[in-house]
């Protein structure tokens, strides 16, 4: 049977050999063309296409299976602004009572904005604002503080001078009622506030017994590409990578650097006592380094490997090593010190690696100016313009001892349903890899152990307010 079928097939092929030959040749040509196209595609440099965000509406995100829009800025009256600050029984500790730290932080903002051309545009929520408009707001606030320190007069002058805005969760509502300070929120507060600080760590200038964990300077093979340099229409995003056979590819991950001995010892600026010390400085972005001879230096963020930031805390919770309730940096730090091998596994969740440089002063924010304890903050600067004043209202966590910028006689210690309420005016001087979206702010808590104790425990919901000079107010 098989022989008969094969003979018939052979006879058919002999009779139709020309069409079969043509079809076979056509198929070979098609395969060759596809292979050539794939080869040429691999040789063409990758063109990065950046799609700008639509800032005419608040972006949406999924939470627990529901669509929830991110918070947006809503214009309010001066009366609503000052009533909101007093509804928990407190005023912003430094808004109507400006102290030396507040004036210093305001001056830092003014000095920075004066070096910026007036026509530079920055995001302001879903709108935009120029550096000249930011300067008018800062100078108006400085004039008020120069004219008077009387709280009632400051409130009156601010009401006349500024337009006020409040961060509101889109789709949320507020139930108004009677009575002083009555306002019942029907959704969670839109702000999630965390804290950061400047650690102080012992280190050695060379690798030695007890000091074997490096902080590296920026490697020579790390390449940064600013998209605006190639097309002014592109955003100011900076890409980081390394060359491999004339092609730009992502730089090494944290795990590869930590375990692969990729970077030479000569690149290390100093050597620390523990991996956790090095990680803490990488998270905070700066530190005071104390050397055995008694000298000290400021070390500061210089660059990163361009990899995305990943939360170690989420990895620890997801794998069941620590409960989510009450998880903060002190708890993560203790767990890491007790479980060094597991910590190495956890670090795979955060591929970002930070490189450093020495500075004459510190700590410095992303604007290149010195941060002020309790008066500087980091935001997402794709939503908030740099240098502007921001008023935060939140529940202050319990801490064994607060930093000096929270005075013991401050009205912050008024109680509201068992919580310590705190309202403070800060300035937008910094940004952070984990600070994404309008509802995220990172408060600079200062330097040293007391600041670290507060920063490690600070994770609070709250409210955020802004104000602009009336001549430049936005819809």
C-alpha positions as CSV (number, residue, x, y, z in Angstrom):
1,X,0.0,0.0,0.0
2,X,2.8,2.4,1.0
3,X,4.7,1.5,-2.2
4,X,1.7,2.3,-4.4
5,X,1.2,5.6,-2.6
6,X,4.8,6.6,-3.0
7,X,4.8,5.6,-6.8
8,X,1.7,7.8,-7.4
9,X,3.3,10.7,-5.5
10,X,6.5,10.4,-7.6
11,X,4.5,10.3,-10.8
12,X,2.5,13.4,-9.8
13,X,5.8,15.3,-9.0
14,X,7.2,14.4,-12.4
15,X,4.1,15.7,-14.2
16,X,4.0,19.0,-12.1
17,X,7.7,19.6,-11.5
18,X,7.7,23.2,-12.7
19,X,4.9,24.6,-10.4
20,X,6.3,22.7,-7.4
21,X,9.8,24.2,-8.2
22,X,8.4,27.7,-8.4
23,X,6.5,27.4,-5.2
24,X,9.5,26.0,-3.4
25,X,11.7,28.9,-4.7
26,X,9.1,31.4,-3.6
27,X,9.0,30.0,-0.1
28,X,12.8,30.1,0.1
29,X,12.8,33.7,-1.0
30,X,10.2,34.7,1.6
31,X,12.1,33.0,4.4
32,X,15.3,34.7,3.3
33,X,13.6,38.1,3.2
34,X,12.3,37.7,6.8
35,X,15.7,36.6,8.1
36,X,17.3,39.6,6.4
37,X,14.8,42.0,7.8
38,X,15.4,40.6,11.4
39,X,19.1,40.9,10.9
40,X,18.8,44.6,9.7
41,X,16.5,45.3,12.6
42,X,19.1,44.1,15.1
43,X,21.7,46.3,13.5
44,X,19.6,49.5,13.8
45,X,20.1,51.5,17.0
46,X,17.1,51.4,19.3
47,X,15.0,54.6,19.0
48,X,13.5,55.6,22.4
49,X,9.9,57.0,22.0
50,X,8.7,58.9,25.0
51,X,5.0,59.5,25.3
52,X,4.3,62.5,27.5
53,X,1.7,62.1,30.2
54,X,-1.7,63.7,29.6
55,X,-1.8,66.3,32.4
56,X,-5.3,67.4,31.6
57,X,-6.7,64.8,34.0
58,X,-5.5,62.9,37.0
59,X,-4.0,59.5,36.2
60,X,-5.9,56.5,37.5
61,X,-4.6,53.4,39.2
62,X,-6.2,50.1,40.3
63,X,-6.4,49.5,44.0
64,X,-8.0,46.3,45.4
65,X,-9.8,45.7,42.0
66,X,-11.3,49.2,41.9
67,X,-10.4,52.2,39.7
68,X,-9.2,55.0,42.0
69,X,-8.0,58.3,40.6
70,X,-4.9,59.9,42.1
71,X,-5.4,63.1,44.1
72,X,-5.5,66.5,42.4
73,X,-5.2,70.1,43.5
74,X,-8.4,72.0,44.3
75,X,-8.7,75.7,44.8
76,X,-10.1,76.8,48.2
77,X,-10.6,80.1,49.9
78,X,-8.3,81.6,52.5
79,X,-10.9,81.0,55.1
80,X,-11.1,77.3,54.3
81,X,-7.3,77.1,54.3
82,X,-6.9,78.6,57.8
83,X,-10.0,76.7,59.2
84,X,-8.6,73.4,57.9
85,X,-5.3,74.1,59.7
86,X,-7.1,74.8,63.0
87,X,-9.7,72.1,62.8
88,X,-7.6,69.7,64.9
89,X,-6.8,72.4,67.5
90,X,-3.4,73.5,66.0
91,X,-1.9,76.0,63.6
92,X,1.1,75.2,61.4
93,X,3.9,75.6,63.9
94,X,5.9,77.8,61.6
95,X,3.4,79.3,59.1
96,X,2.1,82.0,61.4
97,X,5.1,81.8,63.8
98,X,8.1,81.7,61.4
99,X,11.3,80.6,63.1
100,X,14.9,80.9,62.0
101,X,14.8,77.6,60.2
102,X,11.7,78.6,58.2
103,X,13.4,81.9,57.1
104,X,16.6,80.1,56.2
105,X,14.6,77.5,54.1
106,X,12.7,80.3,52.4
107,X,16.0,82.1,51.6
108,X,17.4,78.9,50.1
109,X,14.4,78.7,47.8
110,X,14.7,82.4,46.7
111,X,18.4,82.1,46.1
112,X,17.8,79.0,43.9
113,X,14.9,80.6,41.9
114,X,16.9,83.8,41.3
115,X,19.5,81.8,39.4
116,X,16.8,80.3,37.1
117,X,15.5,82.2,34.0
118,X,11.9,83.5,34.6
119,X,10.4,81.6,31.6
120,X,11.3,78.1,32.6
121,X,8.0,76.1,32.9
122,X,7.3,73.5,35.7
123,X,4.2,71.4,36.4
124,X,1.7,72.6,38.9
125,X,-0.8,69.8,39.2
126,X,-2.5,69.5,35.9
127,X,-1.5,73.1,35.0
128,X,2.0,74.7,34.7
129,X,3.8,77.5,36.3
130,X,6.9,79.5,35.4
131,X,10.0,80.1,37.5
132,X,9.1,83.8,37.5
133,X,5.7,83.0,39.0
134,X,7.4,80.9,41.7
135,X,9.8,83.8,42.5
136,X,6.8,86.2,42.9
137,X,5.2,83.8,45.5
138,X,8.4,83.4,47.5
139,X,9.2,87.1,47.5
140,X,5.7,87.9,48.6
141,X,6.0,85.5,51.5
142,X,9.4,87.0,52.4
143,X,7.9,90.5,52.4
144,X,5.1,89.5,54.8
145,X,7.6,87.9,57.3
146,X,9.8,91.0,57.0
147,X,6.9,93.4,57.8
148,X,5.5,91.6,60.8
149,X,5.8,88.5,63.0
150,X,2.3,89.0,64.6
151,X,0.3,85.8,63.8
152,X,-3.0,87.7,63.2
153,X,-1.4,90.2,60.8
154,X,0.4,87.4,59.0
155,X,-2.9,85.5,58.5
156,X,-4.5,88.7,57.2
157,X,-1.7,89.6,54.8
158,X,-1.6,86.0,53.5
159,X,-5.3,86.0,52.9
160,X,-5.0,89.2,50.9
161,X,-1.9,88.1,48.9
162,X,-2.2,84.4,48.1
163,X,-4.6,82.0,46.3
164,X,-4.8,78.7,48.2
165,X,-5.1,75.1,47.0
166,X,-5.8,71.8,48.7
167,X,-4.9,68.3,47.6
168,X,-8.1,66.4,47.3
169,X,-8.7,62.7,46.5
170,X,-10.7,62.8,43.2
171,X,-14.2,61.5,43.8
172,X,-14.0,62.1,47.6
173,X,-16.3,64.3,49.4
174,X,-16.4,66.3,52.6
175,X,-19.5,66.7,54.8
176,X,-19.9,70.2,56.1
177,X,-21.8,71.0,59.3
178,X,-22.1,73.5,62.0
179,X,-19.8,74.2,64.9
180,X,-16.2,75.3,65.0
181,X,-13.9,73.2,62.9
182,X,-16.7,70.8,61.9
183,X,-15.7,68.8,58.8
184,X,-16.1,65.1,58.5
185,X,-14.0,63.5,55.7
186,X,-15.7,60.7,53.9
187,X,-12.5,59.2,52.4
188,X,-9.0,58.6,53.6
189,X,-6.7,61.7,53.6
190,X,-4.9,62.0,50.2
191,X,-1.4,62.5,51.5
192,X,1.0,59.7,52.5
193,X,3.9,61.2,54.3
194,X,7.2,59.5,55.1
195,X,10.5,60.8,56.4
196,X,14.2,60.6,55.6
197,X,17.3,61.8,57.3
198,X,21.1,62.2,57.1
199,X,22.8,59.2,58.9
200,X,26.1,59.6,60.7
201,X,28.4,56.5,60.3
202,X,31.9,55.4,61.2
203,X,34.0,54.5,58.2
204,X,37.6,53.9,57.1
205,X,39.3,55.3,54.0
206,X,40.6,51.9,53.0
207,X,39.3,48.3,53.3
208,X,40.4,46.9,56.7
209,X,39.4,44.5,59.4
210,X,35.9,45.5,60.5
211,X,35.4,47.9,57.5
212,X,34.6,45.9,54.4
213,X,31.4,47.4,52.9
214,X,32.1,50.1,50.3
215,X,30.4,53.3,49.1
216,X,31.5,53.7,45.5
217,X,32.1,56.8,43.4
218,X,30.5,56.9,39.9
219,X,32.1,54.3,37.6
220,X,33.7,55.5,34.4
221,X,31.7,53.2,32.3
222,X,28.4,54.5,33.6
223,X,26.9,56.6,30.8
224,X,24.0,59.0,31.3
225,X,21.8,60.2,28.4
226,X,19.6,63.2,28.8
227,X,16.7,62.9,26.3
228,X,16.3,66.7,25.9
229,X,19.8,66.9,24.5
230,X,18.6,64.9,21.4
231,X,15.1,66.5,21.1
232,X,13.9,69.6,23.1
233,X,10.4,68.2,22.8
234,X,11.3,65.2,25.0
235,X,11.1,65.3,28.8
236,X,14.2,65.9,30.9
237,X,14.5,62.2,31.7
238,X,18.0,60.8,32.2
239,X,18.8,57.3,31.1
240,X,21.7,55.4,32.6
241,X,23.6,52.4,31.1
242,X,26.9,51.1,29.7
243,X,28.3,50.4,26.3
244,X,28.5,46.8,25.1
245,X,29.9,46.6,21.5
246,X,28.7,50.1,20.7
247,X,25.2,49.5,22.0
248,X,23.8,51.1,25.2
249,X,22.4,48.6,27.6
250,X,21.2,48.7,31.2
251,X,23.9,49.0,33.9
252,X,24.6,46.2,36.4
253,X,22.0,45.5,39.1
254,X,22.6,45.9,42.8
255,X,22.9,42.1,43.2
256,X,25.5,41.9,40.4
257,X,27.5,44.7,41.9
258,X,27.3,43.3,45.5
259,X,28.2,39.7,44.5
260,X,30.1,39.9,41.3
261,X,33.2,42.0,42.3
262,X,32.5,44.2,39.2
263,X,33.8,47.4,40.6
264,X,37.4,47.8,41.8
265,X,38.4,48.8,45.4
266,X,40.0,51.9,44.0
267,X,36.5,53.2,43.2
268,X,35.4,53.1,46.9
269,X,35.3,56.4,48.6
270,X,35.2,54.8,52.1
271,X,34.5,51.5,53.8
272,X,31.7,50.9,56.3
273,X,31.2,48.4,59.1
274,X,28.1,46.7,57.9
275,X,26.1,46.1,54.8
276,X,23.1,47.6,56.5
277,X,25.0,50.8,57.1
278,X,25.8,51.0,53.4
279,X,22.2,50.3,52.5
280,X,20.9,53.0,54.9
281,X,23.1,55.6,53.3
282,X,22.0,54.5,49.8
283,X,18.3,54.8,50.8
284,X,18.8,58.2,52.5
285,X,21.1,59.6,49.8
286,X,23.6,61.3,52.0
287,X,25.6,60.9,55.2
288,X,28.1,62.3,57.6
289,X,31.2,60.1,57.6
290,X,33.3,59.9,60.7
291,X,36.9,58.6,60.2
292,X,39.2,57.0,62.9
293,X,41.4,60.1,63.0
294,X,38.5,62.3,64.2
295,X,37.9,64.0,60.8
296,X,34.4,64.0,59.2
297,X,33.2,64.5,55.7
298,X,29.9,64.9,53.9
299,X,29.1,62.2,51.3
300,X,26.2,62.8,48.9
301,X,24.3,61.1,46.1
302,X,26.0,61.4,42.7
303,X,24.3,59.0,40.3
304,X,22.5,55.7,40.2
305,X,22.6,52.7,37.9
306,X,19.3,53.6,36.2
307,X,17.5,50.5,37.5
308,X,14.0,50.8,39.1
309,X,13.6,51.2,42.8
310,X,12.1,48.2,44.6
311,X,10.8,48.0,48.2
312,X,12.7,45.7,50.4
313,X,9.9,46.0,53.0
314,X,7.4,44.6,50.6
315,X,9.6,41.6,49.8
316,X,10.0,40.9,53.5
317,X,6.2,41.1,54.1
318,X,5.4,39.1,51.0
319,X,7.7,36.3,52.1
320,X,6.2,36.3,55.6
321,X,9.4,37.3,57.5
322,X,7.8,40.3,59.3
323,X,4.1,41.4,59.6
324,X,2.9,44.4,57.7
325,X,1.5,46.1,60.8
326,X,4.0,48.4,62.3
327,X,6.8,47.6,59.8
328,X,9.2,50.5,59.8
329,X,12.9,51.0,59.1
330,X,14.1,50.2,62.7
331,X,12.3,46.8,62.4
332,X,13.7,46.1,58.9
333,X,17.2,47.1,60.1
334,X,17.1,44.8,63.1
335,X,15.8,41.9,60.9
336,X,18.6,42.6,58.3
337,X,21.3,42.5,61.0
338,X,19.9,39.2,62.3
339,X,19.5,37.6,58.9
340,X,22.4,38.7,56.6
341,X,21.9,35.8,54.1
342,X,18.2,36.5,53.7
343,X,19.0,40.2,53.4
344,X,21.1,39.4,50.3
345,X,18.1,37.7,48.8
346,X,15.9,40.6,49.7
347,X,18.2,43.0,47.9
348,X,17.3,41.3,44.6
349,X,14.0,43.0,45.0
350,X,15.8,46.4,44.7
351,X,18.0,46.4,41.7
352,X,18.8,50.2,42.0
353,X,22.3,51.0,43.2
354,X,23.5,54.5,44.3
355,X,26.9,56.1,43.7
356,X,28.3,58.9,45.8
357,X,30.7,61.9,45.8
358,X,32.2,64.1,48.5
359,X,30.7,67.5,49.3
360,X,31.8,70.5,51.3
361,X,28.4,70.8,53.0
362,X,25.3,68.7,53.4
363,X,22.9,67.4,53.1
364,X,22.0,68.7,49.6
365,X,18.7,68.2,47.8
366,X,18.1,67.6,44.1
367,X,18.2,71.4,43.6
368,X,21.8,71.5,44.9
369,X,20.9,73.5,48.0
370,X,21.3,72.6,51.6
371,X,18.3,70.9,53.2
372,X,16.8,72.4,56.3
373,X,15.8,70.1,59.2
374,X,12.0,69.8,59.3
375,X,11.6,72.6,56.7
376,X,12.6,70.8,53.4
377,X,10.8,68.0,51.7
378,X,10.9,65.8,48.6
379,X,8.0,65.5,46.2
380,X,7.2,64.2,42.8
381,X,8.4,67.2,40.7
382,X,6.4,66.0,37.7
383,X,3.4,67.3,39.7
384,X,4.8,70.0,42.2
385,X,7.1,72.8,41.1
386,X,10.5,73.1,42.8
387,X,11.2,75.5,45.7
388,X,7.5,76.3,46.5
389,X,6.1,76.4,50.0
390,X,3.9,73.4,51.0
391,X,1.9,73.0,54.2
392,X,1.6,69.5,55.6
393,X,-0.9,68.3,58.2
394,X,-0.5,64.8,59.7
395,X,-0.4,62.7,62.8
396,X,3.1,62.7,64.2
397,X,4.3,59.2,65.4
398,X,5.4,58.6,68.9
399,X,9.2,58.8,69.2
400,X,11.5,58.4,72.2
401,X,13.0,61.8,71.6
402,X,12.1,64.3,68.9
403,X,14.6,66.4,66.9
404,X,15.2,70.0,68.0
405,X,13.1,71.4,65.2
406,X,10.0,70.2,67.1
407,X,10.0,72.3,70.2
408,X,8.8,70.8,73.5
409,X,6.2,73.6,74.0
410,X,4.9,73.3,70.5
411,X,1.1,73.1,69.9
412,X,2.0,69.9,68.1
413,X,1.4,68.0,71.3
414,X,-2.3,68.8,71.3
415,X,-4.2,65.5,71.2
416,X,-6.8,64.5,68.7
417,X,-8.4,61.1,69.2
418,X,-5.2,59.9,70.9
419,X,-2.9,61.1,68.1
420,X,-0.3,63.9,68.0
421,X,-1.4,66.4,65.3
422,X,1.3,68.3,63.5
423,X,1.0,71.0,60.8
424,X,4.2,72.5,59.3
425,X,5.2,74.6,56.3
426,X,8.1,73.1,54.3
427,X,9.7,73.9,50.9
428,X,10.0,71.6,47.9
429,X,13.8,71.1,47.8
430,X,14.3,67.5,46.8
431,X,13.0,64.4,45.0
432,X,13.2,60.7,45.7
433,X,13.1,57.4,43.7
434,X,10.2,56.1,45.7
435,X,8.3,59.5,45.9
436,X,5.9,59.1,43.0
437,X,2.5,60.7,42.5
438,X,0.8,63.8,44.0
439,X,-0.1,62.0,47.2
440,X,3.5,61.3,48.2
441,X,5.8,63.5,50.2
442,X,9.1,62.7,52.0
443,X,9.9,65.0,54.9
444,X,13.6,65.7,55.7
445,X,13.8,65.1,59.5
446,X,17.4,66.2,60.1
447,X,20.7,64.5,60.9
448,X,21.7,61.9,63.5
449,X,19.9,59.3,65.7
450,X,16.9,61.4,66.9
451,X,16.1,62.4,63.3
452,X,16.6,58.8,62.2
453,X,14.2,57.6,64.9
454,X,11.5,59.9,63.7
455,X,12.1,59.3,60.0
456,X,12.1,55.5,60.5
457,X,8.7,55.6,62.1
458,X,7.0,58.3,60.0
459,X,4.4,56.9,57.8
460,X,1.3,59.0,58.2
461,X,-1.8,60.0,56.3
462,X,-2.6,63.6,56.1
463,X,-3.5,66.8,54.2
464,X,-1.4,68.9,51.8
465,X,-1.9,72.6,51.0
466,X,-0.2,75.1,48.6
467,X,-0.5,78.8,48.0
468,X,0.5,81.0,45.1
469,X,0.8,84.8,44.6
470,X,-2.7,85.9,43.5
471,X,-1.4,87.4,40.2
472,X,-0.3,83.9,39.1
473,X,-3.2,81.8,40.6
474,X,-4.4,78.8,38.6
475,X,-8.0,77.7,37.9
